[in-house]
Amino acid sequence: MNKSELIEQIAKRSKLPLTSSRKALEALMDAVGEALASGDRVQLVGFGTFKVTQRAAREGRNPQTREVINIPATKTPSFSAGAELKKKVNGRS
C-alpha cells in the first residue's frame, strides 16, 4: 500500500473527504517526524512506538577496493509494533 492508497482507505473508513484525509495523514507524519527530531518517542497504544535509536560509529570496508573506511555515528528512526498490531498481522484479530 502506498501513500495514496492509504489516504483512500482513511477516507473510506472515516467517511472524510480525500482532501481532509490527506491533511490528517500529513499532519500525523509531520507531528511524528518533529517529535522524533526533538528526541521524543511517539507511543500509539495498541499500534506501536516510534523512537530514535543511536547507531555507533564503526569501521566498514569499501566492497570494491577493500579499503577500510570510518562510518560515523548516526541516529535512525525505528518502530516497534504493539501487541494489537502483532495480533492482526498474525491473523489473531
C-alpha positions, -999 to +999 in steps of 0.1 A: +000+000+000+014+034-009+005+068+005-023+075-020-039+041-013-036+047+025-053+081+021-081+064+002-085+039+030-086+066+056-113+085+037-133+053+032-132+042+068-136+076+084-161+089+058-140+121+054-133+137+021-100+127+004-085+162+010-093+160+047-078+125+049-047+137+031-043+166+055-048+143+085-022+118+074+003+145+065-003+162+099+003+128+116+036+123+097+048+158+104+040+155+141+057+122+144+087+135+125+090+166+146+087+146+179+114+122+168+137+151+157+134+166+191+143+133+208+108+123+219+091+089+215+056+086+200+036+058+215+003+048+200-011+022+224-020-010+206-004+001+174+033+007+183+061+030+193+082+053+171+116+062+186+151+072+176+179+048+180+216+056+180+240+037+158+276+037+170+305+048+148+322+018+132+347+007+106+335-007+073+351-017+040+347-004+005+335-036-013+353-027-045+387-017-030+385-035+004+398-002+018+388+004+055+365+034+059+351+050+090+313+051+092+302+079+116+276+075+143+241+083+133+206+085+146+179+065+129+141+062+134+127+029+144+093+014+150+083-013+175+049-029+168+024-030+196+005-062+208-027-055+189-009-048+156+011-080+161-021-100+166-036-086+134-005-094+114-005-129+127-043-134+119-054-134+155-076-103+154 
